[in-house]
């Protein structure tokens, strides 16, 4: 199920900063624990490459997660995501602080979240996105509901939509067609 609001393209054109939640967006939402209690997460290469495509297109990226995880810190480092907020009990406050620090206006941000705690940010950002598995209340906040599942290409789909809306996708992908 894919949903695109009538003004989604116009909203995506204004985006300069793309922010992702982690669990249920960049992962499938399941929490895995190792024998020593360590938290394990599975990230899909499709989504990671989508983040890298955004960077190649000149957009900034960030993560805001309610949980604290070394796996998230490592994945962000691998992808070159410089702006990472973990342990955010109040994602709206974390979002506002991030925008102040980076000097970005709300309408120039995209946010992809999947659950009720993401709704305050989804309602305020310029381009709100969610995976199709999100609860109905969350999907109603979105300008774009991905058809790919969370943790299996949903974030990549959003990345490519934004780049396409900005006329950058062809140029970015041309780097790989040489």
N, C-alpha and C positions, 0 to 999 in steps of 0.2 A: 504494500500500500504506500503510494507516494502522494504527497499533497504539496502543492505549491500555491501560495497565496497570490492573488492577482498583482500585488505590488512587490513580490519577492525579488524580481530582477532589479528593480529600482533600488530596493534596500541593499541588495548584494553589491551593487555598483559603488555604494558609499563606504564599504567596509575597508578599514585599514588595519584592524586588529581582530584576529579570530581566537576566541577563548573556548577551550574544551573542558567539560567535566571529564572525569576519568572513568570511574566504575559505572558501567551501563552505557558508556559512549565509546571510549577507546578500548574498553574490555566488554565482554558480554554480561558483565554485572555479577558474575559468580565470584565468591571469595574463597580462595584456596589457602589452606594453612599447612605448612610442612611439619615434620615430626618435632621440630624444636619450637613450634609456634610461630615461625616466620611466615609472613604473608607472601603468597605467590600470585602473580598476575600473568595472564596471557594477552599479549598485544598482537594484532594482525599487521603484517608488513604493508598491506594495502593502505591502511589508515596512516601508518607512519610515513609512507611515501607521499601521501596526500599532504601531510604537514610540510614535508620538504618542498613540495610543489608550491605551496603558499609562500614559503620563504624565497624561492626562486622568482616568484611573481612580485616580490617586493612587499609582501604583507608581514606584519608581526604576528607572532603566535604566543599563546599563554595557556596555562592550566590552572584551574581552580578546583580543588578536591576537598571534600569534607573529611576525608581520611588522611592519615599520615602513613606513607609507605616508602621504603627505600627503593622498591621496584619502580615506583613512579619517578623518583629522582633520577634513577639510572636511565629510564626510557627517555625522559626529558633531555638528559645530557646527550644521549645517542642522537636524538632528533634535532639538537641545537635549539631547543625551546629555552629561552633565557628567563622567562617570567613564569615562575611556578609558585603557587600558593597552595600549601597543604594544611590539613587540619582546620579548614575554614568552617567554623560552626555557623557563621552567618555569611553566606555567599554574597549577599547583596553588599554588605560592608566591604568584603574582600574585593568585589568588583569595583566599587567606587574608589577604593584606595589604589587599585591597580590603574584605573583610568587617570586619577590625579597624578600618580607617579610618572605615567607615560605621556601625559598631556593629550589624551585622546578623548573626543566627545562620544557620548553614548550612541549617537546615530551612526558613528563610524566603526561600531563594534558588532561582531557576530558572536553569538554564544550558542553552544550546543550542550544541552543538558537533558536529562532523562527522567527526573523524579520531582516530587513536590518541592523539595528544598531548592530546586533550580528555578522555580516559577518566578520569584521576585526579580531575578536577573533576566529571565526570558521576557518578562513584561517590559523591561527598561532598555534592553539593548536594541540596536538598530535592525538586526536581522537575527531572529530567533529560530533555532533549528533543534530537531529532536529525532532520535531513532523511532521507527514505527512501533517498537514494543513499549514505548512510554505510556503511562496511564492516560486515559482520555482527557483529564483536566490539564495535563501537561501538553498534550498534542494540540489542544485548543489555543494555547499560547503561541504556537509556532507559526512562522511564515513558511517553513519548509519542514516536511516530515519525510525522512529518507526512506527509500524502499529497501535498501540493504540493511541487514541486521546490525545491531550494536556489537562492536568488537569484531565485525566481519565486513567492513567496508562502508558503514554508514558515514563515518567521518570523512572518508575519501570522497564519497559522493558529494558531500557538502563542500569540500575543498574545491573540487572540480566545478561545481555549480558557481561558486563565487568567482573563480578565475575566468570561467566562460562569460559570466555577466559583465566582467570588467574588460573583456576582450584580450585577456592575457593567456588563456589556456593553450591556444595554438602555438604561441611563441615559446611557452615553457616546455611543452611536449616536443617541440622541434629539436630541442637539445638532445633528445634521446633517439632521434630518427636518423642521425648522421651515419 
